[in-house]
Amino acid sequence: MGLIRLLIEAPQLFLLAAVPLLYSVILHEVAHGVCARAFGDDTARRAGRLTLHPLPHLDPMGLLMLLVAGFGWARPVPVNYGQLRPLRPGIFCVALAGCATNIVIATLALAALQAQLVSSGSASAVVLGVVARINIALGAFNLIPIPPLDGSRILLSLLPPEGQRALLGLERYGFMILILLLVSGLLDPVIQAVESVIILLISLLFTLVR
């Protein structure tokens, strides 16, 4: 779901949702940096990226995609993967941290709705619904194993050396491939499938804690 429709149909709701959605992509990137620091790489902190101030994180194209397509990105946090110890678990956890953060945000928003912490049909309820949907989309989108998305780093941490070299060789073309797949719509079924898995996991969690 893109935000352009929300801006046109309900500008007040758009303004209410804009800040939590902006911080959804910012927290995604900060989570990468915090996790990298836990595994021994201090690059993000030294670059001033472990901050909640929005300006160091904003990426114009990623922000545009968030508005138009409903999923986007902030400027990637710098990570020196060679500094991570242990290496493979470090790569896996750093890559997963951003998507996990979006899923946690979506879960908290849905939990607030389910617990009826806000009135049904109110502006707050609509905003929480938008925040949940966009964060599920962000998590699903970034889990796709195409460079430069987080899913490619997760896959990299699991592959044998030959597979790692092949995936790293794809990185120079990854962004172009990603844009072509998005524009063509070929990626839509994949994103929807991953979203369905995330929704199922959240539903199972709610069932367990009920």
N, C-alpha and C positions, 0 to 999 in steps of 0.2 A: 504494500500500500504506500504510494507516494504521499507527500505532505502538501503538494500543490493543490489537490482537491480540497483538503481541509482548509487551506488558506483562502480558497475562493468561496467555499460554502460556509465556513465558520471562522472568520479571522480572529475572533476573541479566543476560541479554543486553540487555534494555531499558536497564538502568542503564549498561552498557558503551557502548551506542550513543548514549545521551542527550547526552553532551558533544560528540562529533564532529558530531552532527546539529544541536545548538544552534549550534555555531560555523559550520556550513554556512550558516545564514541570517544570522548576524552578519557573516561574511566577505563575503557577497553585498552587504550594505549598505556595509560599509567600502570595498569595491572601487569602488562608485559615488563615494564621497567622495574617495578617492585619485585616481581618474581625473578628477573635476571639478577637483581642485586642479592637476593636470597641465595642464588647459586654462584655468587662470586664475581659478577660483572657489574661494575659501578658506572658504566658508560652513560646510562640514561640520567643518573643523578648529576654527573659532571656536566652534562649537556643542558641541565636545567629543565628536564622533561618530567621530573617527578613532582609536578605542580598541577593544581586544579585551575590555574589561570588559563583561559581558553586560547589566547593568542599564540603561544608556542606550539599548539597542537593542530590548529586549523589547516585543512587542505582544501583549496577551492573546489577541485573536481570531486573530492569525496563528499563535501557539503552539498554540491549540486546533485549528486547521485542520491543522497539521502532525501532531498526534496522531491526529486522526480521519480525515483524507483522505490524508495522506502528502505533502502539499505545503502550505506556509504562507509566512509572511513575518515579518520583523522590522519595527520602527518605521522608516519611510522616513528615510533620511539627507537633510537639507535641501540642496537644490542651487539656486543662483540661475542659471538657464539663460541669462539675459541677460548674465551675466559671461563666458560661455564664448567663447573665441576660438581658431580660427574657429568660428562658431556651429553650423552644421549638422554638420560632423564631430564637434564637441564633444558635441552632443546625442546623436548616434549612438553614440559611443564610451562616454559616461557611462552611457547606457541599457543598452548591451550588456555592460558590465563585470561586472555582478552575475551575469547568466546564464552568461557565460564562466567566471566563478569557480566556479560550481557544476559546470559541465561538466569543468573541470580537476580538481576534487576527485574527481568520479566516475571520471575517467580514471586518476588516480593510484591510487584504490582498486582498480579493475579490473586495473591493471598489477601491483599487489602480489599480487593473486590469481593472475594469469596467470604471474607469475615464481615462484610458490610460496614467497613470503617468509614465509607462515604455513602451518601444517599444514592440509591439507584436512579439512573437517568440524569444525575447532576453533572455539572461541568467537570468536577473532579473525577467522577466515575468515567466519563468519556476520555479524559486525559490519561487516566491509568490504563484504560483499554488500549489507547494508541501507543503508550509507552511499552506495554507488554508486547503488542504485535510487532512494533519496530525492533525491539530488542531480540525477539525470537528470530526475526528476519536477519538482523545483524549477525547473530550467533550462527545461524544456518549458512549465510553467505560466506562468512570467514572460515567456516570449516571445510569448504570445498578445496580439494588438494591441487589448486592451480597457483603457481607463483604469481604475484607476491602474497597471496592470502595465507592465513595462519595454517590452514589445512595442509599446505605444501610442506611447512616446517614440521608439523606433526608426522606426516608421512616420511619426511627425511629422517626423523629420529628412529624410525622403525625399519628402514630399508637396509639391505646389505650394502657394502661399499660400491658395487657396480651400479646398483639402483640409485644410490645417492649421487653418483657422478652424472647419470643420465638426467635426473631431476634438476640438478644444479645447472646443467647445460641448457635446460629449457627456460631458465630464469630470464634470460635476455629477451625472450619472446612472450613471456608469461602475461604481461600486462596487455599486450596487443591481442593475444588469444582470448583473454578474459573479456575485453571490451567487445570483440566480435561475437562471442557467445552470448553476452548480455543483449547486444543490439538485435541479434538474430532470434532471441527467445529460446534458444536451445538449452540454456541453463535454467530456465524457469522450472521444468519438472524436477530437476535435481534439487534446487533450492526448496521447492515445495515438499519433496520427500524428506529432506533433512529437517525442515520445520515440523513435519508430522511426527518425526522421531522425538524431537525436543518437547513438543506438546504432550506426547505420550509419557515421556519421562517425568514431566512436571505433574501430570495427572496421577501417575503412580505414587509420586512423593506425597501429594495431597491425600491420596487414599491411605497411605501408610501412617500419616500423622493425624488423621481424623479421629 
